[in-house]
Amino acid sequence: LLMYNEKTGLTEGHFDRHQLALFHQMSRDIKANVPLRSNSPAYVWELLFGSAKFDLLSPECRSLVLGLAQSLGIPKKQTFEKIWVVESDFQSVNPSVLPFLPHFDIKRTTKIMVYLSDVTVKDGPMYIARNVAPSHYEARRQKVVTKGQNLVDAAEVRFEPLLGQAGHFHIFDTNLPHYAGTPITGGKRNILRLDFVH
């Protein structure tokens, strides 16, 4: 596995077949035990670390999750907060709202996104800024109070899609401008996301 580059705020790599199988198991377990979030513009299930439901994951799955920070080089000062299972397709998304608009996150985190299915341009991949560093938006982020103040003019940055087969992962600092792409008819994106709070 590649080590996370904190300076650039972006690293990509690939998990092996056994690890991917564990992430799929994790996704199924979370969806079976956690209610669907009602206020999300895609299908989202949230599992908070430290909650009683976190213990419903198998010991092997918990071990994989808790070992990721060290094995991928996530700084120790960042705290593991939650896992999201996210599924989106053409019918479930609203491209006129966050996270489908270019933005940086109000709450700064490092996110690991694991592709549970192949993701091509038609599946609505994540788009991320490649020509700026995370530090560029920190002063502005600290002044943000409400959603909408964290939107980014797409002309400011160069966005590129993060594509990959099932098992692909990317780690990124949410100070990097980013947005979720919109799947076209027949496209879909299934991911598992782990958040580490700065």
C-alpha positions as CSV (number, residue, x, y, z in Angstrom):
1,L,0.0,0.0,0.0
2,L,1.1,3.6,-0.7
3,M,1.7,6.0,2.2
4,Y,-0.5,9.1,2.5
5,N,1.2,12.3,1.4
6,E,0.1,14.9,3.9
7,K,1.7,17.8,2.0
8,T,-0.2,17.3,-1.2
9,G,-3.2,15.9,0.6
10,L,-3.8,13.1,-2.0
11,T,-2.7,9.5,-2.4
12,E,-4.2,6.7,-4.4
13,G,-3.7,2.9,-4.3
14,H,-5.4,-0.5,-4.4
15,F,-6.4,-3.0,-1.7
16,D,-5.9,-6.7,-2.3
17,R,-8.8,-9.1,-2.9
18,H,-9.0,-10.3,0.7
19,Q,-9.1,-6.7,2.0
20,L,-11.8,-5.8,-0.6
21,A,-13.8,-8.8,0.5
22,L,-13.7,-7.5,4.1
23,F,-14.8,-4.0,2.9
24,H,-17.8,-5.6,1.1
25,Q,-18.6,-7.6,4.3
26,M,-18.3,-4.3,6.3
27,S,-20.7,-2.6,3.9
28,R,-23.3,-5.4,4.2
29,D,-23.0,-5.4,8.0
30,I,-23.4,-1.6,8.2
31,K,-26.4,-1.5,5.9
32,A,-28.1,-4.4,7.9
33,N,-27.6,-2.7,11.2
34,V,-27.7,1.1,10.6
35,P,-30.7,3.1,9.2
36,L,-30.5,4.9,6.0
37,R,-29.7,8.6,6.5
38,S,-32.8,10.6,5.5
39,N,-31.2,13.9,4.7
40,S,-28.6,12.8,2.1
41,P,-28.7,13.4,-1.6
42,A,-27.6,9.8,-2.2
43,Y,-28.1,6.6,-0.3
44,V,-25.9,6.9,2.8
45,W,-25.5,4.7,5.9
46,E,-23.3,6.1,8.8
47,L,-21.5,4.1,11.4
48,L,-19.8,6.1,14.2
49,F,-16.7,4.8,15.7
50,G,-17.2,4.1,19.4
51,S,-20.9,3.5,19.1
52,A,-22.3,0.2,20.2
53,K,-23.1,-0.7,16.6
54,F,-19.4,-0.5,15.7
55,D,-18.9,-3.6,17.7
56,L,-21.3,-5.5,15.4
57,L,-18.5,-5.5,12.7
58,S,-16.5,-8.7,12.7
59,P,-13.2,-8.7,14.6
60,E,-11.3,-9.0,11.3
61,C,-13.2,-6.0,9.8
62,R,-12.6,-3.9,13.0
63,S,-8.9,-4.9,12.9
64,L,-8.6,-3.8,9.2
65,V,-10.3,-0.4,9.9
66,L,-8.3,0.3,13.0
67,G,-5.0,-0.6,11.3
68,L,-5.5,1.5,8.2
69,A,-4.3,4.8,9.7
70,Q,-1.0,3.3,10.6
71,S,-0.5,1.3,7.5
72,L,-1.4,4.2,5.2
73,G,0.4,6.9,7.1
74,I,-2.6,8.9,8.3
75,P,-1.1,11.4,10.9
76,K,-1.6,10.3,14.5
77,K,-3.0,13.7,15.4
78,Q,-6.1,12.9,13.3
79,T,-8.9,11.0,15.0
80,F,-10.9,8.2,13.4
81,E,-14.6,9.4,13.5
82,K,-16.9,7.3,11.2
83,I,-17.5,5.0,8.3
84,W,-20.0,5.9,5.5
85,V,-21.4,3.4,3.0
86,V,-22.5,5.5,0.0
87,E,-24.4,4.3,-3.1
88,S,-25.4,6.7,-5.8
89,D,-27.1,6.3,-9.2
90,F,-28.8,8.6,-11.7
91,Q,-32.1,8.5,-9.8
92,S,-30.8,9.1,-6.3
93,V,-28.6,12.2,-6.8
94,N,-29.4,15.9,-6.9
95,P,-26.6,17.6,-8.9
96,S,-27.7,21.0,-7.8
97,V,-26.7,20.6,-4.1
98,L,-23.6,19.6,-2.1
99,P,-21.7,17.3,-2.5
100,F,-22.3,17.6,-6.2
101,L,-21.0,21.2,-6.4
102,P,-17.3,22.1,-6.1
103,H,-16.4,22.8,-2.5
104,F,-14.0,22.2,0.4
105,D,-15.4,20.7,3.6
106,I,-16.3,23.0,6.6
107,K,-15.1,20.3,9.0
108,R,-11.5,19.4,7.8
109,T,-11.0,15.7,7.6
110,T,-8.8,13.2,5.8
111,K,-11.0,10.7,4.0
112,I,-10.2,7.2,2.7
113,M,-12.6,6.3,-0.1
114,V,-12.7,2.6,-1.1
115,Y,-14.4,1.7,-4.4
116,L,-16.6,-1.3,-3.8
117,S,-17.4,-1.4,-7.6
118,D,-15.6,-0.2,-10.7
119,V,-15.9,3.5,-11.2
120,T,-15.8,5.1,-14.6
121,V,-16.8,8.6,-15.8
122,K,-20.4,7.3,-16.3
123,D,-20.6,6.2,-12.6
124,G,-20.2,9.7,-11.2
125,P,-16.6,9.5,-9.8
126,M,-15.2,12.0,-7.3
127,Y,-13.5,15.0,-8.9
128,I,-10.7,16.6,-7.1
129,A,-8.4,19.6,-7.6
130,R,-5.0,18.7,-8.7
131,N,-3.3,22.2,-9.0
132,V,-3.6,23.4,-5.4
133,A,-2.3,22.3,-1.9
134,P,-4.6,21.7,1.1
135,S,-3.0,24.7,2.8
136,H,-4.3,27.1,0.1
137,Y,-7.9,27.0,1.5
138,E,-7.2,26.7,5.2
139,A,-7.5,30.4,6.1
140,R,-10.8,30.7,4.1
141,R,-12.1,27.4,5.7
142,Q,-11.6,28.8,9.2
143,K,-14.0,31.7,8.4
144,V,-16.8,29.5,7.1
145,V,-19.9,29.5,9.3
146,T,-22.6,28.0,7.1
147,K,-23.0,25.7,4.1
148,G,-22.6,27.6,0.8
149,Q,-19.7,29.7,2.1
150,N,-17.4,26.7,1.3
151,L,-18.3,26.5,-2.4
152,V,-15.4,27.0,-4.9
153,D,-15.5,28.6,-8.3
154,A,-14.7,25.8,-10.7
155,A,-12.6,28.3,-12.8
156,E,-10.1,28.6,-9.9
157,V,-8.9,25.0,-10.0
158,R,-8.3,22.1,-12.3
159,F,-10.5,19.1,-11.4
160,E,-9.7,15.6,-12.5
161,P,-11.9,12.4,-12.0
162,L,-10.6,9.7,-9.7
163,L,-11.4,6.5,-11.6
164,G,-10.6,2.9,-10.7
165,Q,-11.6,-0.7,-10.4
166,A,-13.2,-2.2,-7.3
167,G,-10.6,-2.2,-4.6
168,H,-9.1,1.2,-5.7
169,F,-8.9,3.7,-2.9
170,H,-7.9,7.3,-2.6
171,I,-7.1,9.4,0.4
172,F,-7.6,13.1,0.4
173,D,-7.6,16.1,2.6
174,T,-11.0,17.8,2.4
175,N,-9.3,21.2,2.1
176,L,-8.7,20.2,-1.5
177,P,-11.7,21.3,-3.5
178,H,-13.7,18.4,-4.7
179,Y,-17.2,17.3,-5.7
180,A,-19.1,14.1,-6.4
181,G,-19.8,13.5,-10.1
182,T,-23.3,12.7,-11.3
183,P,-23.9,9.2,-12.6
184,I,-25.5,9.0,-16.0
185,T,-28.4,6.5,-16.7
186,G,-27.1,3.0,-16.0
187,G,-24.1,4.3,-14.0
188,K,-23.6,3.8,-10.3
189,R,-21.0,4.4,-7.6
190,N,-20.7,2.2,-4.5
191,I,-18.0,3.3,-2.0
192,L,-17.0,2.9,1.6
193,R,-15.6,6.0,3.2
194,L,-13.6,6.4,6.4
195,D,-13.2,9.9,8.0
196,F,-10.3,11.0,10.2
197,V,-10.9,14.5,11.8
198,H,-8.0,17.0,11.9
